[in-house]
Amino acid sequence: MKTIGLRDGLEFDESRAHAVPVHADAAGRVLRFTLRAGQRLKEHASAGSPVYLLVIEGEGLFAGSDGTEQRLAPGFLAILDPGEAHSVRALDGDLVFVAILHGEPTARPGAVAGTMTS
């Protein structure tokens, strides 16, 4: 068994949202996102995989393909279908969440697929 501390070594980018892969293999990957208050991830999608977003710290507004924002806090999980567009915005404090993807055909171990914009 392998364990990963999802709060260990948190890094933030003062100018935009920050993402790091915490685990990647042929079956999928786990990415950790850190956002300062007010930072956002513009709408984007993962074509080949469902996406599971699990809030670790802070609160944010998460929107799926219908554009309706939902306020999520630690312990909440958002489930997105393959190809479903989504966006995230940190509220008053820092936001930390993980994205879990599996079956992504274009995934490379250790890589973050796509382009993330602030």
C-alpha positions in Angstrom: 0.0 0.0 0.0 1.1 3.5 -0.8 0.0 6.6 1.2 0.1 10.2 0.2 -0.5 13.2 2.6 -2.7 15.4 0.6 -1.9 18.4 2.8 1.8 17.8 2.8 4.0 20.4 1.0 1.2 22.7 -0.2 2.4 25.2 -2.7 0.5 28.2 -3.9 1.1 30.5 -6.9 0.2 34.1 -6.0 -0.7 34.9 -9.6 -2.9 31.9 -10.5 -4.2 28.5 -9.5 -1.6 25.9 -9.0 -1.7 22.1 -9.8 0.7 19.3 -9.1 0.3 15.6 -9.9 0.5 13.6 -6.6 0.1 10.3 -8.3 0.0 9.1 -11.9 0.1 5.7 -13.5 -1.5 3.8 -16.4 -4.8 3.5 -14.7 -5.3 7.2 -13.9 -4.0 10.1 -11.8 -4.6 12.4 -8.9 -3.9 16.1 -9.1 -3.8 18.5 -6.2 -5.0 22.1 -6.8 -4.3 25.0 -4.6 -6.0 28.4 -5.1 -5.7 31.6 -3.1 -8.8 33.5 -2.3 -10.5 34.8 -5.4 -8.4 32.7 -7.9 -10.2 30.5 -10.4 -9.9 27.8 -12.9 -11.7 28.8 -16.1 -14.1 26.4 -17.7 -12.4 23.3 -19.1 -13.1 19.5 -19.5 -11.4 16.1 -19.5 -12.6 14.3 -22.6 -11.6 10.7 -21.7 -12.4 10.4 -18.0 -14.9 11.2 -15.4 -13.5 13.7 -12.9 -14.0 13.4 -9.1 -13.2 16.6 -7.2 -12.7 16.3 -3.4 -12.4 19.4 -1.3 -9.6 19.1 1.3 -9.4 22.7 2.7 -11.3 25.9 2.3 -14.5 26.6 0.4 -15.1 27.2 -3.3 -17.7 27.6 -5.9 -17.8 24.6 -8.3 -19.8 24.7 -11.5 -20.6 21.8 -13.9 -21.9 21.9 -17.5 -25.1 23.8 -16.6 -23.0 26.7 -15.1 -24.8 26.6 -11.8 -22.3 27.2 -9.0 -22.4 25.1 -5.9 -20.5 26.1 -2.7 -18.4 23.1 -1.6 -16.4 22.7 1.6 -14.1 20.0 3.1 -15.7 16.6 2.8 -17.7 17.3 -0.3 -17.2 15.4 -3.6 -18.2 16.7 -7.0 -18.7 14.1 -9.7 -18.3 15.1 -13.4 -19.0 13.0 -16.4 -16.4 12.5 -19.2 -16.2 15.7 -21.3 -18.3 17.7 -18.8 -17.2 21.3 -18.7 -16.5 22.6 -15.2 -15.0 25.6 -13.4 -13.8 26.4 -9.9 -13.4 29.6 -7.9 -11.9 30.0 -4.4 -14.0 32.1 -2.0 -12.6 34.1 1.0 -9.7 31.9 1.9 -7.3 29.3 0.4 -8.8 26.4 -1.4 -7.2 22.9 -1.7 -8.9 20.1 -3.6 -7.9 17.0 -5.5 -9.0 15.9 -8.9 -9.2 12.1 -9.5 -9.2 10.9 -13.0 -9.1 7.3 -14.4 -9.1 5.8 -17.8 -7.8 8.9 -19.4 -6.3 7.6 -22.6 -3.9 10.4 -23.1 -2.5 10.5 -19.6 1.3 10.3 -19.2 2.7 9.3 -15.8 3.6 12.4 -13.8 1.9 14.8 -16.3 -1.0 17.2 -15.9 -3.1 16.9 -19.1 -4.4 20.0 -20.9 -3.7 23.6 -20.2 -4.8 25.2 -17.0 -5.5 28.9 -17.1 -6.2 31.3 -14.2 
